[in-house]
Amino acid sequence: MKKILSLILVATMLLSVLCFASCGKKDDNTLLVYTEAGFAPYEFIYNNEIVGVDIAIMQAVAEELGKELVITDVAFDTICTSVQNGKADAGAAGITIRPDRAEQVDFSIPYSSTEQYIIVPASNEAIKTLEDLKGKKVGIQNGTTSDMLIADLIADGTLAGSEIIPYTSPAVAAASMNKQDAVVTDKLTAQLIVANDSTLKAFSLVKADGTPAAEVEEYGICVQKGNKELLDAINKVLEKLMADGTIDKWVEEYSAKAKEVGA
Ligand code: ARG
């Protein structure tokens, strides 16, 4: 009896070890990519499917590697940590390359650039510059560069008394405009949000003196630190897609698709 029991125990342990290595996680034939799909034109839902510039890029990378692409939609602020821990092979989510993030993960070469935009109700004449956000409620997507920018400006007193209202995506934030005075997010995403909603308008977030409120940002794909093989493949694909104008073409194509479905 004892023998049988210990045999069963050993068998279960063996099975769970095997499962740990392969179940519910990436395997050698798949390229598991984490994104947050509320960020048109880079990733959004179209006909019940996640599509966008980042997805098209990663599809090209998967083809280059001869693997099957698997895209998983997660909270934006978990992507880099999951890639760092090896839960996902890569993160493709319009992720701005930043030194603090580069301590966690390795970034590809930049493939797009952006700046911070502000969205306010179309009828609003009071908020025109960064300083006008002082004491106001600002909606942002959790863990994004917009979140960090506004948090830093509250901390250094520039936006004394302002409050951050966190959301899971910029589109969700903009859809709840009555809960805040403005939403801050990346340029193209902001422009698409207002293209689909005539009650809103968007413009570049500048200081009262006309200079940008934040530096230009560049997007990169992230991989686990030291995953040179995957990073090399991504960079090779990106170089080609940028050189022949494919990324620009995809930005237009997916912007049109996003407008079509109001993403
Ligand atoms: N570029 C910004 C950042 O890195 C926002 C990216 C949001 N991306 C998304 N898929 N929701 O923080």
Residues whose N, C-alpha, C, O or C-beta is under 5 A from the ligand:
A	BS01	LIG	E36 G38 F39 F76 A93 G94 I95 T96 G143 T144 T145 D186
